[in-house]
Each structure stands twice: as structure tokens, then as C-alpha cells.
Amino acid sequence: MLRYISFLLLFFTLNGAAQELTLKKGIVVDSLKVNDSISETFSLFLPKSYSNDTIWPVVFVFEPQGRGKSAAQLFSHGAEEQGYIIIASNNIVAKDSLLKNLEVANRMMITAFNFFPLDQNRIYTAGYAEGAEVASAIPAVVSNVQGVMAAGGSWLNRDLLKKVNRFSFIGISGYNDFRIYNLEEAVEFFRRNNHPASLYTFNGFHEWPGTQLISRALGSFTLQAIERGFKPGNPELVESLYQAELEEAERLRRTMQFYKSYEMLEFMEDKYALYNKKDELKSLQKELRRNTLYRQQKKEYNNALVLENWKKEEYSYYFEEDVALANFENIPWWSQQLVELKKYQDGKNMAEAEMAYRLQGFLASLTSSYYASLSQAGASIDPLIFTAVLQTIFDKQNPEGYKNIISLSARDGDYEMAMLYLEDLLKTGYKEMEALYDIPGTLDLKLSPEYNSLIKKYLGESKFYDL
């Protein structure tokens, strides 16, 4: 049960704190305390029309790098237009467990329920990457969540989510992000289990989308609230949302992205099915189908999809076989796969370029997950080193593969290989000197003049020896 409080000009004190906070409408206010007994904080956006005399829909936002203010700002445009409160945690940590992050989310949500007049029928969650996992797990423990917006990741426990109340799921992914595979799987799962579900895509990688796409996704929640009777009908707002999406479809057409423009118009046809937009959208689709470039792009995307599915199966099969055998002789073949993917990425065929970026991300993720599983299972050193070497091939800027090889080689007494990969890591621009002295199994190595000399060569200083 929500406790409603009265405050003049939006002055209030959180959880009885002595410090009085002034909350301004129409801008993001950062670093508001969850309560005085802990250091956790959140960012808040209240629309200019906000008043505590009525109840308000809320979106709880979870960003895994503690950037609640930045995340709230991304949502502020749509929140102002459509009338949402945005509350974004500053304390979701990517490396923490899902359970620990859920506890952080729970504390923030309790504070919000206690001190804001929130509409119990319009509670939404949103997040990016690990924050998206938090956002999509909350409906399993909070029964009245009406919608989840998951960007660049999601949490999918089929047994638990089959039992929860019906809610809307929106996945968001960059075309170049391999995590789109998981989001497509999540959307399909929710649709099969009678949850409204859709996937929004944008030209990009593993990142937050822009404010316009977030506003469009937020619009889906708004339309569904109107359709379910949780929000009064608002023809002007609906038309504004529709026109904004129509402008984006037109932008895609003007930039020669005919296939993506067509896909968006198809998506809008379903989204605005109750608002007499079908004829206009069908006419625009018909016009695109007449375009030769549209037909060419459609063929390219269909061909790329077939190739992508085949490549994923091929990579999964050979990877499992090579890891089991620690087949070091096959490493050149894997390196060649990356060369071929790079050619696609640099080519003019957009469908193939996006496919290649997704496949490279898929391979990088596959090696990381295999390495973690092998480590937990206590596997022998050869499969571990083989997998770590592939980590450095598929994601040259990720330091974990290099550090894994340094650790394994040092433990095995192969200091030459450890030094080789230390230099390869430093060549990537890695600057975390303290972390280089915390690599497990390197006690003797990190005390050596050679190790310290190499670090000093690239970083200008070393921890041991005045060389």
C-alpha cells in the first residue's frame, strides 16, 4: 500500500533524514539517498507537470556502471512527453551477482513506493546489459510490474517467468550486437506465453540506444496502458508518437536503408493497430516494395541470415571439438575465420557487415563462457590455454584472455609465453599496473627484473626494482 505524503513545492526528507532536499521538475536530480543508513543513491526525473495530487507511472532504470544520472537523462525526453517519473539507481554493479543487484534495486524501489504517489497499475523497469538482467528479473518477485525494457541483455528463467503475472517485454539491441540472439529468444518465449513482446533495433553495438528509440519504446508502454484502461485516451499524444515513428521510418528511407524502413513500417502496423493507421502504413510499404534497392537489400539480408545461422552452427561444433582436444594446430583456422569476418565488416554490404560483427561477438562470448566453465570444472591446463588464446584472437582489446594466459603459463613454469602475452597486452594500451601484479599464480614472475622492466617500458614505471 502506497503512503501518500504532502509536500510544498516538492520539498521532502527521505526516510526521516535531517537534510532537506529540493526536487526540481523537468531536470534530472542526482545522488538522492535511498536512506541514511547506507550509501546507495539514485537519480530522479519528474516531468514539469508533476504534482503529488495524482498518481504517476514510474520507470525504474538500472545501469550497470553506476551512471544513474546519464540513464535517467536518456529517458527524460520520453518521460516529459508521456508523463512518467524516472528513478535510476547509481549502485548496480556489473560484476556483482544478480541477487545482490536485486537487493539494491529492492531498497530503491521501497523508498520510491514510500515517498512518491505511484500508479500501482503502471510500474515499469528498464536496464542495460547487467542492468537489463535486473530489470527483467524483477517481475519474478514484484507482481504488479506491467512492463520491462531490456537493452543489450535480459534474464530468462523459463520456469519462474511462466508463473508470473502478464507483463509487456521490450527487447532493445544494436544490429551489430550478438546479444540480439538472446533478446530474440526472449521475445519469442514471452510471445508463446501470452505476454506482449517486441524487439526494437538500432544501428549500433552493445550500448544504450538514443533518446528517440527509448521514447518510442516508452510509447509502447503508454499505448498499452491506454488500451488496458490504465490511462485515459489521448488522441493528440497517440498522433505525436505515431508521427515521430513515421519520421524515423522516413529518415531510414532517405538514407537509403529501404529494408529497415520497411521493417519499421511493418512493426508500426501492429503497434498502432487500434488507431486506423493501417491504410497509410500499407501504402508506404507498397511504395518501398517498388524500389529496386529495397528488393536488393531484402535479398542481402535474407542471404546474410542463412549464412549467419550456418556459421553459428559450424563455429559451435568445431569449437567444442577443438577445446576438448586442445587442438592448438587448429588455431590458424580460427584466426582465418576472424580475417574473413573482418572482410565482411569492411565491405559495402550492410547486412553482411552486421552479421560479421554479431558473429565475432558470438565467438568472443563463446570463448569466455567456455573458459569460465573449464576453470570451475578444474580442467587440465591445455584446454584452458587453448581457450584463452582464442579469447585474445576474437577480442584483442579484452585484457582477460591475456591475463588468463599469463596466469596459466606462469603456473606451468613457461615464463617465456607469459612474458610474450604480457607484452601483447601492454601493446593494446592496457594501463592498469596494479592489476598486472595481482594476476594469480605469478608471484615469482612479477618479482623478476624482466617482468618489471617490460611494464616500465610501456607504463613508465614498475612496482619492483628501480630499473
Summary of the structure (lengths in Angstrom):
residues: 467
radius of gyration: 25.4
end to end distance: 66.7
largest distance: 76.9
contacts: 1506
relative contact order: 0.06
helix: 58%
strand: 13%
